[in-house]
Amino acid sequence: MEGTRLLEKLKETEPKMVKIIITGYASLQNAIEAVNKGADGYVLKPFDAAELLAMIEKHLEKQRESIRYSDKKVAEYIETRVREIELGKQKRGA
């Protein structure tokens, strides 16, 4: 399966997965297509393993930050709703 076709499938089934294309047949058109179809990175062969690992770690850290942000927003929403409910009870009881 061609990499860009795989990207389409992954975008449907695993939209939050970090996706990095590694190719030996690079072209500007292919790179643009890969990014448009959801690639988070585009690496040319031969590649430096340390640079690839650094790219992966950077994307995974972004993903972790996004999860932490989402968790924080959910917690803030719950706290706000609890306060609103408690205030509503106090007003009705008063």
Sequence and secondary structure as in RCSB ss.txt:
>XXXX:A:sequence
MEGTRLLEKLKETEPKMVKIIITGYASLQNAIEAVNKGADGYVLKPFDAAELLAMIEKHLEKQRESIRYSDKKVA
EYIETRVREIELGKQKRGA
>XXXX:A:secstr
  HHHHHHHHHHH TTS  EEEESS  HHHHHHHHHTT SEEEESS  HHHHHHHHHHHHHHHHHHHHHHHHHHH
HHHHHHHHHHHHHHHHHH 
